Amino acid sequence: MFDRYFYDNAGTIVDRTIPWSNPYTATGAWDAKTYIYVSSYFPFNHKFIDIDAANDQAGTLSIEVWYNSAWTAVADIVDYTAGSTYSLENSGNIFFTQDEDKGWDEEDDSSDITELADTKIYSSYWMRIGYAAASASSLVINYVGHRFCDDNALYSYYPQFNNSSMLTRFKAGKTKWTEQEISASDAIISDLRSRNLILSKDQILDSKRYELPCVHKTAEIIFAGMGRSFDDDRIVARKQYDESMNTGGFAIDQNADGNYDRVEKTANCKRMTR
């Protein structure tokens, strides 16, 4: 199961699945004048966007979901990509809440959606992100997916990682731990699958629940990459990860409606496997 990503280039649908699904591969531009289309096997309520080159054009961010054979605007958007001037300036999560009187509809065949007539994606849910920039943006996206912590959270627990020489030991010119944080987030998703708590990463509704586990898993990954002399630190970070994961309250979409319902917030599901 994996998401698909497309964007509209003056009426032509361009497939960005490969560059935007993997933070370690090539980037992909989007002029921000039309829409990004995102498919998923489950409804969802947020996406992380890793920005390689910031948006430099004015516009209004919009999110719509496919419902009742039409695009339907969501009720609320919380945009962590917004910078001092525009949306899509910074890497960050975009959270949204769908209209309580509406929802998501699974589309049997994506070609039945007018704009996606040249595609063939079966049995998926669809969301589109719009911006409507007045002129073509210089925006380049590296990755669309999940990241549960950022450098600020990482440095608050592991200030030793706020070190330029340590960063460049991993990769020349590296200035952030984004790749390791995404890898840590993927490890958390795999962990939840191994516990039989989720089928899809899009069932994770509250990314904040996984911020602390992501911090410790990121630290474990970094220590592992620094050699045997940091084994003790890696083991401690792994222990902290296990403890922070095993606190219950996994914030999972149990009924596959894309909403973080009250019963899902109050359910105390604990399934510990080691």
C-alpha positions, 0 to 999 in steps of 0.5 A: 500500500502506498500513496500516489501524488499527481499535480496539474500542469496546465491541464496535464496530469504529472505523476510525482509519486516517485520523487515525493514518496522518498525523501532520499530521491530526486525532488519535484517542482510544483508551480502552485498554480493549480492542484496536487492530488493525493490518493490513499487507501484510508482517509487521513487528516494530515500530511507532512511536506518537506520543502526543498525550495520555498514558495515565493508567490502569494496565494491561498492554501485550500484542501478538498476531499472527494465526497459524493462525486465532487470536491468538498472543502474541509472545515478547518486547516492548520498550516505549519508550512506557512512562513512570514509571508506565504504558505509552503515556505517551510517544511511542516505538517498540514492538518485539516478537519473535514466538514462534520456533515460530509466525509470521504468517499472511496473512488473505485476508479480514479479515471472517473474523476474528471481531472484524473481521467488519464489515471487508473488508481483503484479503490482509493480515497482522494484529497487535493491541495490547491494554492492558486498562485498568481504567477508560477512559484519556484516551489520544489517539494522533496517529500510528502508523507509523515514526520512526527518530530522536528529539530526543535524537539530533537534538540530539546532532548539531545542538544548535542545533535545541534552541531554542524560538524556532526551533521556534515559527518552524515552528509556534506552540506547537511544542516538538518536531521530531517532525513533521520526524523522521517526514517524514525517516523517510518520505523514508528509506522512499522512498529504500529503495524507489527503490533497489529494496530494499523494497516496504513500510516494514514490511520495515525491521526495525532502526530503529536502523540508520536513526537517523543518516540520519534525524538528517541528513535531519531537519536537511536538512528543518529547514534547508530550512524556514529559508530561503536563508541556510541553504542551505549547512547544508542541503547539508552535512546532505544530504551527511551523509545520503547518506554515512550511508545508503550504508554497507550493512547495510540491516536489511531483511526479505528473506524476509517473515517478520517476523524479523530473521534471522541471514542478514539481519543479516550480509548486506552489501547495498550498492545506491547510486544518486544 
